[in-house]
């Protein structure tokens, strides 16, 4: 049985300015993997995995999104 690493940190941001209605999510797991999901609110989200990226990577991406106008849910 393969066990999923435990979730350590989760962030969810939205950008509803203008006609954007976009969502960005990131999850950090105990093995350092970061999984990001993004797309239009209410539709299927795209995703990408970043093995061994860690907390610094996640915080950097989170800061980038906030600078672009995203806000916490």
Phi and psi restraints in degrees (range 20) as a CNS / XPLOR table:
assign (resid 1 and name C) (resid 2 and name N)
       (resid 2 and name CA) (resid 2 and name C) 1.0 -90.5 20.0 2
assign (resid 2 and name N) (resid 2 and name CA)
       (resid 2 and name C) (resid 3 and name N) 1.0 127.8 20.0 2
assign (resid 2 and name C) (resid 3 and name N)
       (resid 3 and name CA) (resid 3 and name C) 1.0 -101.7 20.0 2
assign (resid 3 and name N) (resid 3 and name CA)
       (resid 3 and name C) (resid 4 and name N) 1.0 136.4 20.0 2
assign (resid 3 and name C) (resid 4 and name N)
       (resid 4 and name CA) (resid 4 and name C) 1.0 -74.0 20.0 2
assign (resid 4 and name N) (resid 4 and name CA)
       (resid 4 and name C) (resid 5 and name N) 1.0 135.3 20.0 2
assign (resid 4 and name C) (resid 5 and name N)
       (resid 5 and name CA) (resid 5 and name C) 1.0 -58.9 20.0 2
assign (resid 5 and name N) (resid 5 and name CA)
       (resid 5 and name C) (resid 6 and name N) 1.0 150.4 20.0 2
assign (resid 5 and name C) (resid 6 and name N)
       (resid 6 and name CA) (resid 6 and name C) 1.0 -71.8 20.0 2
assign (resid 6 and name N) (resid 6 and name CA)
       (resid 6 and name C) (resid 7 and name N) 1.0 140.5 20.0 2
assign (resid 6 and name C) (resid 7 and name N)
       (resid 7 and name CA) (resid 7 and name C) 1.0 -71.7 20.0 2
assign (resid 7 and name N) (resid 7 and name CA)
       (resid 7 and name C) (resid 8 and name N) 1.0 130.8 20.0 2
assign (resid 7 and name C) (resid 8 and name N)
       (resid 8 and name CA) (resid 8 and name C) 1.0 -107.1 20.0 2
assign (resid 8 and name N) (resid 8 and name CA)
       (resid 8 and name C) (resid 9 and name N) 1.0 -31.3 20.0 2
assign (resid 8 and name C) (resid 9 and name N)
       (resid 9 and name CA) (resid 9 and name C) 1.0 -155.3 20.0 2
assign (resid 9 and name N) (resid 9 and name CA)
       (resid 9 and name C) (resid 10 and name N) 1.0 140.1 20.0 2
assign (resid 9 and name C) (resid 10 and name N)
       (resid 10 and name CA) (resid 10 and name C) 1.0 -141.0 20.0 2
assign (resid 10 and name N) (resid 10 and name CA)
       (resid 10 and name C) (resid 11 and name N) 1.0 135.7 20.0 2
assign (resid 10 and name C) (resid 11 and name N)
       (resid 11 and name CA) (resid 11 and name C) 1.0 -133.3 20.0 2
assign (resid 11 and name N) (resid 11 and name CA)
       (resid 11 and name C) (resid 12 and name N) 1.0 145.2 20.0 2
assign (resid 11 and name C) (resid 12 and name N)
       (resid 12 and name CA) (resid 12 and name C) 1.0 -138.5 20.0 2
assign (resid 12 and name N) (resid 12 and name CA)
       (resid 12 and name C) (resid 13 and name N) 1.0 121.9 20.0 2
assign (resid 12 and name C) (resid 13 and name N)
       (resid 13 and name CA) (resid 13 and name C) 1.0 -123.9 20.0 2
assign (resid 13 and name N) (resid 13 and name CA)
       (resid 13 and name C) (resid 14 and name N) 1.0 151.1 20.0 2
assign (resid 13 and name C) (resid 14 and name N)
       (resid 14 and name CA) (resid 14 and name C) 1.0 -129.9 20.0 2
assign (resid 14 and name N) (resid 14 and name CA)
       (resid 14 and name C) (resid 15 and name N) 1.0 148.1 20.0 2
assign (resid 14 and name C) (resid 15 and name N)
       (resid 15 and name CA) (resid 15 and name C) 1.0 -127.8 20.0 2
assign (resid 15 and name N) (resid 15 and name CA)
       (resid 15 and name C) (resid 16 and name N) 1.0 104.1 20.0 2
assign (resid 15 and name C) (resid 16 and name N)
       (resid 16 and name CA) (resid 16 and name C) 1.0 -112.0 20.0 2
assign (resid 16 and name N) (resid 16 and name CA)
       (resid 16 and name C) (resid 17 and name N) 1.0 12.5 20.0 2
assign (resid 16 and name C) (resid 17 and name N)
       (resid 17 and name CA) (resid 17 and name C) 1.0 -68.5 20.0 2
assign (resid 17 and name N) (resid 17 and name CA)
       (resid 17 and name C) (resid 18 and name N) 1.0 145.7 20.0 2
assign (resid 17 and name C) (resid 18 and name N)
       (resid 18 and name CA) (resid 18 and name C) 1.0 60.1 20.0 2
assign (resid 18 and name N) (resid 18 and name CA)
       (resid 18 and name C) (resid 19 and name N) 1.0 -127.3 20.0 2
assign (resid 18 and name C) (resid 19 and name N)
       (resid 19 and name CA) (resid 19 and name C) 1.0 -119.3 20.0 2
assign (resid 19 and name N) (resid 19 and name CA)
       (resid 19 and name C) (resid 20 and name N) 1.0 34.3 20.0 2
assign (resid 19 and name C) (resid 20 and name N)
       (resid 20 and name CA) (resid 20 and name C) 1.0 -77.6 20.0 2
assign (resid 20 and name N) (resid 20 and name CA)
       (resid 20 and name C) (resid 21 and name N) 1.0 -60.3 20.0 2
assign (resid 20 and name C) (resid 21 and name N)
       (resid 21 and name CA) (resid 21 and name C) 1.0 48.9 20.0 2
assign (resid 21 and name N) (resid 21 and name CA)
       (resid 21 and name C) (resid 22 and name N) 1.0 51.6 20.0 2
assign (resid 21 and name C) (resid 22 and name N)
       (resid 22 and name CA) (resid 22 and name C) 1.0 -106.7 20.0 2
assign (resid 22 and name N) (resid 22 and name CA)
       (resid 22 and name C) (resid 23 and name N) 1.0 154.3 20.0 2
assign (resid 22 and name C) (resid 23 and name N)
       (resid 23 and name CA) (resid 23 and name C) 1.0 -128.8 20.0 2
assign (resid 23 and name N) (resid 23 and name CA)
       (resid 23 and name C) (resid 24 and name N) 1.0 143.6 20.0 2
assign (resid 23 and name C) (resid 24 and name N)
       (resid 24 and name CA) (resid 24 and name C) 1.0 -136.4 20.0 2
assign (resid 24 and name N) (resid 24 and name CA)
       (resid 24 and name C) (resid 25 and name N) 1.0 130.5 20.0 2
assign (resid 24 and name C) (resid 25 and name N)
       (resid 25 and name CA) (resid 25 and name C) 1.0 -127.8 20.0 2
assign (resid 25 and name N) (resid 25 and name CA)
       (resid 25 and name C) (resid 26 and name N) 1.0 148.9 20.0 2
assign (resid 25 and name C) (resid 26 and name N)
       (resid 26 and name CA) (resid 26 and name C) 1.0 -143.2 20.0 2
assign (resid 26 and name N) (resid 26 and name CA)
       (resid 26 and name C) (resid 27 and name N) 1.0 143.3 20.0 2
assign (resid 26 and name C) (resid 27 and name N)
       (resid 27 and name CA) (resid 27 and name C) 1.0 -131.3 20.0 2
assign (resid 27 and name N) (resid 27 and name CA)
       (resid 27 and name C) (resid 28 and name N) 1.0 132.9 20.0 2
assign (resid 27 and name C) (resid 28 and name N)
       (resid 28 and name CA) (resid 28 and name C) 1.0 -110.2 20.0 2
assign (resid 28 and name N) (resid 28 and name CA)
       (resid 28 and name C) (resid 29 and name N) 1.0 127.9 20.0 2
assign (resid 28 and name C) (resid 29 and name N)
       (resid 29 and name CA) (resid 29 and name C) 1.0 -104.0 20.0 2
assign (resid 29 and name N) (resid 29 and name CA)
       (resid 29 and name C) (resid 30 and name N) 1.0 162.1 20.0 2
assign (resid 29 and name C) (resid 30 and name N)
       (resid 30 and name CA) (resid 30 and name C) 1.0 -61.5 20.0 2
assign (resid 30 and name N) (resid 30 and name CA)
       (resid 30 and name C) (resid 31 and name N) 1.0 -21.0 20.0 2
assign (resid 30 and name C) (resid 31 and name N)
       (resid 31 and name CA) (resid 31 and name C) 1.0 -88.8 20.0 2
assign (resid 31 and name N) (resid 31 and name CA)
       (resid 31 and name C) (resid 32 and name N) 1.0 6.2 20.0 2
assign (resid 31 and name C) (resid 32 and name N)
       (resid 32 and name CA) (resid 32 and name C) 1.0 92.0 20.0 2
assign (resid 32 and name N) (resid 32 and name CA)
       (resid 32 and name C) (resid 33 and name N) 1.0 -4.6 20.0 2
assign (resid 32 and name C) (resid 33 and name N)
       (resid 33 and name CA) (resid 33 and name C) 1.0 -72.5 20.0 2
assign (resid 33 and name N) (resid 33 and name CA)
       (resid 33 and name C) (resid 34 and name N) 1.0 136.8 20.0 2
assign (resid 33 and name C) (resid 34 and name N)
       (resid 34 and name CA) (resid 34 and name C) 1.0 -114.7 20.0 2
assign (resid 34 and name N) (resid 34 and name CA)
       (resid 34 and name C) (resid 35 and name N) 1.0 130.0 20.0 2
assign (resid 34 and name C) (resid 35 and name N)
       (resid 35 and name CA) (resid 35 and name C) 1.0 -117.1 20.0 2
assign (resid 35 and name N) (resid 35 and name CA)
       (resid 35 and name C) (resid 36 and name N) 1.0 123.3 20.0 2
assign (resid 35 and name C) (resid 36 and name N)
       (resid 36 and name CA) (resid 36 and name C) 1.0 -108.4 20.0 2
assign (resid 36 and name N) (resid 36 and name CA)
       (resid 36 and name C) (resid 37 and name N) 1.0 147.1 20.0 2
assign (resid 36 and name C) (resid 37 and name N)
       (resid 37 and name CA) (resid 37 and name C) 1.0 -133.8 20.0 2
assign (resid 37 and name N) (resid 37 and name CA)
       (resid 37 and name C) (resid 38 and name N) 1.0 141.4 20.0 2
assign (resid 37 and name C) (resid 38 and name N)
       (resid 38 and name CA) (resid 38 and name C) 1.0 -154.0 20.0 2
assign (resid 38 and name N) (resid 38 and name CA)
       (resid 38 and name C) (resid 39 and name N) 1.0 159.3 20.0 2
assign (resid 38 and name C) (resid 39 and name N)
       (resid 39 and name CA) (resid 39 and name C) 1.0 154.1 20.0 2
assign (resid 39 and name N) (resid 39 and name CA)
       (resid 39 and name C) (resid 40 and name N) 1.0 -174.7 20.0 2
assign (resid 39 and name C) (resid 40 and name N)
       (resid 40 and name CA) (resid 40 and name C) 1.0 -73.6 20.0 2
assign (resid 40 and name N) (resid 40 and name CA)
       (resid 40 and name C) (resid 41 and name N) 1.0 138.2 20.0 2
assign (resid 40 and name C) (resid 41 and name N)
       (resid 41 and name CA) (resid 41 and name C) 1.0 -60.0 20.0 2
assign (resid 41 and name N) (resid 41 and name CA)
       (resid 41 and name C) (resid 42 and name N) 1.0 130.1 20.0 2
assign (resid 41 and name C) (resid 42 and name N)
       (resid 42 and name CA) (resid 42 and name C) 1.0 92.7 20.0 2
assign (resid 42 and name N) (resid 42 and name CA)
       (resid 42 and name C) (resid 43 and name N) 1.0 -6.5 20.0 2
assign (resid 42 and name C) (resid 43 and name N)
       (resid 43 and name CA) (resid 43 and name C) 1.0 -114.2 20.0 2
assign (resid 43 and name N) (resid 43 and name CA)
       (resid 43 and name C) (resid 44 and name N) 1.0 175.4 20.0 2
assign (resid 43 and name C) (resid 44 and name N)
       (resid 44 and name CA) (resid 44 and name C) 1.0 -64.9 20.0 2
assign (resid 44 and name N) (resid 44 and name CA)
       (resid 44 and name C) (resid 45 and name N) 1.0 136.4 20.0 2
assign (resid 44 and name C) (resid 45 and name N)
       (resid 45 and name CA) (resid 45 and name C) 1.0 -94.3 20.0 2
assign (resid 45 and name N) (resid 45 and name CA)
       (resid 45 and name C) (resid 46 and name N) 1.0 143.6 20.0 2
assign (resid 45 and name C) (resid 46 and name N)
       (resid 46 and name CA) (resid 46 and name C) 1.0 -80.6 20.0 2
assign (resid 46 and name N) (resid 46 and name CA)
       (resid 46 and name C) (resid 47 and name N) 1.0 161.2 20.0 2
assign (resid 46 and name C) (resid 47 and name N)
       (resid 47 and name CA) (resid 47 and name C) 1.0 -146.4 20.0 2
assign (resid 47 and name N) (resid 47 and name CA)
       (resid 47 and name C) (resid 48 and name N) 1.0 158.7 20.0 2
assign (resid 47 and name C) (resid 48 and name N)
       (resid 48 and name CA) (resid 48 and name C) 1.0 -147.5 20.0 2
assign (resid 48 and name N) (resid 48 and name CA)
       (resid 48 and name C) (resid 49 and name N) 1.0 140.8 20.0 2
assign (resid 48 and name C) (resid 49 and name N)
       (resid 49 and name CA) (resid 49 and name C) 1.0 -103.3 20.0 2
assign (resid 49 and name N) (resid 49 and name CA)
       (resid 49 and name C) (resid 50 and name N) 1.0 139.9 20.0 2
assign (resid 49 and name C) (resid 50 and name N)
       (resid 50 and name CA) (resid 50 and name C) 1.0 -125.0 20.0 2
assign (resid 50 and name N) (resid 50 and name CA)
       (resid 50 and name C) (resid 51 and name N) 1.0 91.2 20.0 2
assign (resid 50 and name C) (resid 51 and name N)
       (resid 51 and name CA) (resid 51 and name C) 1.0 -62.6 20.0 2
assign (resid 51 and name N) (resid 51 and name CA)
       (resid 51 and name C) (resid 52 and name N) 1.0 137.2 20.0 2
assign (resid 51 and name C) (resid 52 and name N)
       (resid 52 and name CA) (resid 52 and name C) 1.0 59.5 20.0 2
assign (resid 52 and name N) (resid 52 and name CA)
       (resid 52 and name C) (resid 53 and name N) 1.0 23.9 20.0 2
assign (resid 52 and name C) (resid 53 and name N)
       (resid 53 and name CA) (resid 53 and name C) 1.0 -73.3 20.0 2
assign (resid 53 and name N) (resid 53 and name CA)
       (resid 53 and name C) (resid 54 and name N) 1.0 -43.3 20.0 2
assign (resid 53 and name C) (resid 54 and name N)
       (resid 54 and name CA) (resid 54 and name C) 1.0 81.5 20.0 2
assign (resid 54 and name N) (resid 54 and name CA)
       (resid 54 and name C) (resid 55 and name N) 1.0 -179.6 20.0 2
assign (resid 54 and name C) (resid 55 and name N)
       (resid 55 and name CA) (resid 55 and name C) 1.0 -65.8 20.0 2
assign (resid 55 and name N) (resid 55 and name CA)
       (resid 55 and name C) (resid 56 and name N) 1.0 -39.1 20.0 2
assign (resid 55 and name C) (resid 56 and name N)
       (resid 56 and name CA) (resid 56 and name C) 1.0 -59.7 20.0 2
assign (resid 56 and name N) (resid 56 and name CA)
       (resid 56 and name C) (resid 57 and name N) 1.0 -43.2 20.0 2
assign (resid 56 and name C) (resid 57 and name N)
       (resid 57 and name CA) (resid 57 and name C) 1.0 -61.8 20.0 2
assign (resid 57 and name N) (resid 57 and name CA)
       (resid 57 and name C) (resid 58 and name N) 1.0 -46.7 20.0 2
assign (resid 57 and name C) (resid 58 and name N)
       (resid 58 and name CA) (resid 58 and name C) 1.0 -62.0 20.0 2
assign (resid 58 and name N) (resid 58 and name CA)
       (resid 58 and name C) (resid 59 and name N) 1.0 -43.6 20.0 2
assign (resid 58 and name C) (resid 59 and name N)
       (resid 59 and name CA) (resid 59 and name C) 1.0 -65.6 20.0 2
assign (resid 59 and name N) (resid 59 and name CA)
       (resid 59 and name C) (resid 60 and name N) 1.0 -37.1 20.0 2
assign (resid 59 and name C) (resid 60 and name N)
       (resid 60 and name CA) (resid 60 and name C) 1.0 -62.7 20.0 2
assign (resid 60 and name N) (resid 60 and name CA)
       (resid 60 and name C) (resid 61 and name N) 1.0 -45.7 20.0 2
assign (resid 60 and name C) (resid 61 and name N)
       (resid 61 and name CA) (resid 61 and name C) 1.0 -65.7 20.0 2
assign (resid 61 and name N) (resid 61 and name CA)
       (resid 61 and name C) (resid 62 and name N) 1.0 -40.0 20.0 2
assign (resid 61 and name C) (resid 62 and name N)
       (resid 62 and name CA) (resid 62 and name C) 1.0 -61.2 20.0 2
assign (resid 62 and name N) (resid 62 and name CA)
       (resid 62 and name C) (resid 63 and name N) 1.0 -44.6 20.0 2
assign (resid 62 and name C) (resid 63 and name N)
       (resid 63 and name CA) (resid 63 and name C) 1.0 -61.2 20.0 2
assign (resid 63 and name N) (resid 63 and name CA)
       (resid 63 and name C) (resid 64 and name N) 1.0 -40.6 20.0 2
assign (resid 63 and name C) (resid 64 and name N)
       (resid 64 and name CA) (resid 64 and name C) 1.0 -58.8 20.0 2
assign (resid 64 and name N) (resid 64 and name CA)
       (resid 64 and name C) (resid 65 and name N) 1.0 -44.2 20.0 2
assign (resid 64 and name C) (resid 65 and name N)
       (resid 65 and name CA) (resid 65 and name C) 1.0 -66.7 20.0 2
assign (resid 65 and name N) (resid 65 and name CA)
       (resid 65 and name C) (resid 66 and name N) 1.0 -41.0 20.0 2
assign (resid 65 and name C) (resid 66 and name N)
       (resid 66 and name CA) (resid 66 and name C) 1.0 -63.1 20.0 2
assign (resid 66 and name N) (resid 66 and name CA)
       (resid 66 and name C) (resid 67 and name N) 1.0 -39.3 20.0 2
assign (resid 66 and name C) (resid 67 and name N)
       (resid 67 and name CA) (resid 67 and name C) 1.0 -64.7 20.0 2
assign (resid 67 and name N) (resid 67 and name CA)
       (resid 67 and name C) (resid 68 and name N) 1.0 -26.8 20.0 2
assign (resid 67 and name C) (resid 68 and name N)
       (resid 68 and name CA) (resid 68 and name C) 1.0 -84.7 20.0 2
assign (resid 68 and name N) (resid 68 and name CA)
       (resid 68 and name C) (resid 69 and name N) 1.0 -0.2 20.0 2
assign (resid 68 and name C) (resid 69 and name N)
       (resid 69 and name CA) (resid 69 and name C) 1.0 107.4 20.0 2
assign (resid 69 and name N) (resid 69 and name CA)
       (resid 69 and name C) (resid 70 and name N) 1.0 1.1 20.0 2
assign (resid 69 and name C) (resid 70 and name N)
       (resid 70 and name CA) (resid 70 and name C) 1.0 -71.4 20.0 2
assign (resid 70 and name N) (resid 70 and name CA)
       (resid 70 and name C) (resid 71 and name N) 1.0 149.2 20.0 2
assign (resid 70 and name C) (resid 71 and name N)
       (resid 71 and name CA) (resid 71 and name C) 1.0 -132.0 20.0 2
assign (resid 71 and name N) (resid 71 and name CA)
       (resid 71 and name C) (resid 72 and name N) 1.0 158.7 20.0 2
assign (resid 71 and name C) (resid 72 and name N)
       (resid 72 and name CA) (resid 72 and name C) 1.0 -68.3 20.0 2
assign (resid 72 and name N) (resid 72 and name CA)
       (resid 72 and name C) (resid 73 and name N) 1.0 147.3 20.0 2
